[in-house]
Amino acid sequence: MLLRPATADDVPALLDIHNDAVRRLAAIWTDKQETLAERQAWFHGRTGAGLPVIVAVDTAGTILGYGSYGPFRAKEGYRLTMEHSVYVTDAAQGQGVGKALLQRLIDEAKASGVHVLVGAIDAENATSIALHARLGFETTGRLPQVGFKFGRWLDLVLMTLILDAAPAPAAGTAV
Ligand SMILES: CC(C)(COP(=O)(O)OP(=O)(O)OC[C@H]1O[C@@H](n2cnc3c(N)ncnc32)[C@H](O)[C@@H]1OP(=O)(O)O)[C@@H](O)C(=O)NCCC(=O)NCCS
């Protein structure tokens, strides 16, 4: 398995992975499938802002999964905090792909001066919670019934990893 930055040619595969998760899983709280144009806009928005979109590929070049992060919240004072996501195709799960992708995102975030990574995870997603705990994330919040899908209320678990010991930016710079 190889990790590399995604290219525009990978976007149809990213769309398939995303829409499969929308259809089948409570990991994404929407029933709305994306179009190729929407996923292309997402991809160019992320990469154009210097944010990583990383794919895991096998030796034949087949995409096994992807990970990315983007701003956690819009206001400037949150700008050193990123929210990430990782998706692995059904066939490739349980073989270390998710762990490799999340570790790569952690490494990229550290290299970019990000201070905190946040994972916002369906509370029933034991695999994702275990993966995050494995890489040092702590469960720092649980928001009961803040979402719904498949006819059920869903709880959101927030898991965070502080990446460095940097002092907070000076007063007056959260503008
Ligand atoms: C959650 C997901 C990203 C994990 O990726 P993966 O490639 O399947 O997981 P890995 O093989 O890298 O395993 C990483 C760790 O997760 C845990 N884990 C993996 N499979 C598990 C399972 N079935 N049950 C419990 N823990 C599991 C283990 O702690 C494992 O670490 P270890 O092998 O060193 O003990 C992947 O299963 C996935 O994409 N699922 C569907 C979409 C999704 O839920 N995305 C996350 C949204 S927050």
The ligand as an SDF file (V2000), in Angstrom:
LIG
                    3D

 48 50  0  0  0  0  0  0  0  0999 V2000
  -13.1640    3.5070   10.5040 C   0  0  0  0  0  0  0  0  0  0  0  0
  -12.1440    3.1430    9.4140 C   0  0  0  0  0  0  0  0  0  0  0  0
  -11.5890    4.4520    8.8220 C   0  0  0  0  0  0  0  0  0  0  0  0
  -11.0000    2.3560   10.0310 C   0  0  0  0  0  0  0  0  0  0  0  0
  -10.0680    2.0340    9.0230 O   0  0  0  0  0  0  0  0  0  0  0  0
   -9.5510    0.5140    8.8310 P   0  0  0  0  0  0  0  0  0  0  0  0
   -8.5910    0.5190    7.7220 O   0  0  0  0  0  0  0  0  0  0  0  0
  -10.7260   -0.3680    8.7230 O   0  0  0  0  0  0  0  0  0  0  0  0
   -8.8510    0.2730   10.2480 O   0  0  0  0  0  0  0  0  0  0  0  0
   -7.3660   -0.2880   10.4980 P   0  0  0  0  0  0  0  0  0  0  0  0
   -7.2470   -1.6410    9.9130 O   0  0  0  0  0  0  0  0  0  0  0  0
   -6.3810    0.7490   10.0850 O   0  0  0  0  0  0  0  0  0  0  0  0
   -7.3520   -0.4190   12.0690 O   0  0  0  0  0  0  0  0  0  0  0  0
   -6.9560    0.6530   12.8800 C   0  0  0  0  0  0  0  0  0  0  0  0
   -7.3750    0.3980   14.3120 C   0  0  0  0  0  0  0  0  0  0  0  0
   -8.7900    0.4390   14.4160 O   0  0  0  0  0  0  0  0  0  0  0  0
   -9.2210   -0.5740   15.3040 C   0  0  0  0  0  0  0  0  0  0  0  0
  -10.0730   -1.4920   14.5630 N   0  0  0  0  0  0  0  0  0  0  0  0
  -10.0040   -1.8330   13.2570 C   0  0  0  0  0  0  0  0  0  0  0  0
  -11.0090   -2.6560   12.9140 N   0  0  0  0  0  0  0  0  0  0  0  0
  -11.7310   -2.8290   14.0620 C   0  0  0  0  0  0  0  0  0  0  0  0
  -12.9160   -3.5280   14.3710 C   0  0  0  0  0  0  0  0  0  0  0  0
  -13.5710   -4.2450   13.4440 N   0  0  0  0  0  0  0  0  0  0  0  0
  -13.3880   -3.4510   15.6390 N   0  0  0  0  0  0  0  0  0  0  0  0
  -12.7530   -2.7080   16.5790 C   0  0  0  0  0  0  0  0  0  0  0  0
  -11.6260   -2.0270   16.3240 N   0  0  0  0  0  0  0  0  0  0  0  0
  -11.1320   -2.0760   15.0930 C   0  0  0  0  0  0  0  0  0  0  0  0
   -7.9840   -1.2110   15.8760 C   0  0  0  0  0  0  0  0  0  0  0  0
   -7.6490   -0.5090   17.0600 O   0  0  0  0  0  0  0  0  0  0  0  0
   -6.9650   -0.9550   14.8310 C   0  0  0  0  0  0  0  0  0  0  0  0
   -5.6860   -0.8170   15.3290 O   0  0  0  0  0  0  0  0  0  0  0  0
   -4.7570   -2.1140   15.6000 P   0  0  0  0  0  0  0  0  0  0  0  0
   -4.9630   -3.0510   14.4430 O   0  0  0  0  0  0  0  0  0  0  0  0
   -3.3900   -1.5570   15.6380 O   0  0  0  0  0  0  0  0  0  0  0  0
   -5.2530   -2.6390   16.8890 O   0  0  0  0  0  0  0  0  0  0  0  0
  -12.7840    2.2960    8.2980 C   0  0  0  0  0  0  0  0  0  0  0  0
  -13.2530    1.0970    8.8570 O   0  0  0  0  0  0  0  0  0  0  0  0
  -13.8960    2.9800    7.5470 C   0  0  0  0  0  0  0  0  0  0  0  0
  -13.6350    3.7320    6.6060 O   0  0  0  0  0  0  0  0  0  0  0  0
  -15.1570    2.7200    7.9150 N   0  0  0  0  0  0  0  0  0  0  0  0
  -16.2980    3.2860    7.2290 C   0  0  0  0  0  0  0  0  0  0  0  0
  -16.3260    4.8010    7.2240 C   0  0  0  0  0  0  0  0  0  0  0  0
  -16.0770    5.4000    8.5700 C   0  0  0  0  0  0  0  0  0  0  0  0
  -16.6640    4.9840    9.5640 O   0  0  0  0  0  0  0  0  0  0  0  0
  -15.1700    6.3910    8.5970 N   0  0  0  0  0  0  0  0  0  0  0  0
  -14.8280    7.1020    9.8160 C   0  0  0  0  0  0  0  0  0  0  0  0
  -15.7800    8.2220    9.9970 C   0  0  0  0  0  0  0  0  0  0  0  0
  -15.4500    9.0750   11.5440 S   0  0  0  0  0  0  0  0  0  0  0  0
  1  2  1  0
  2  3  1  0
  2  4  1  0
  2 36  1  0
  4  5  1  0
  5  6  1  0
  6  7  2  0
  6  8  1  0
  6  9  1  0
  9 10  1  0
 10 11  2  0
 10 12  1  0
 10 13  1  0
 13 14  1  0
 14 15  1  0
 15 16  1  0
 15 30  1  0
 16 17  1  0
 17 18  1  0
 17 28  1  0
 18 19  1  0
 18 27  1  0
 19 20  2  0
 20 21  1  0
 21 22  1  0
 21 27  2  0
 22 23  1  0
 22 24  2  0
 24 25  1  0
 25 26  2  0
 26 27  1  0
 28 29  1  0
 28 30  1  0
 30 31  1  0
 31 32  1  0
 32 33  2  0
 32 34  1  0
 32 35  1  0
 36 37  1  0
 36 38  1  0
 38 39  2  0
 38 40  1  0
 40 41  1  0
 41 42  1  0
 42 43  1  0
 43 44  2  0
 43 45  1  0
 45 46  1  0
 46 47  1  0
 47 48  1  0
M  END
$$$$
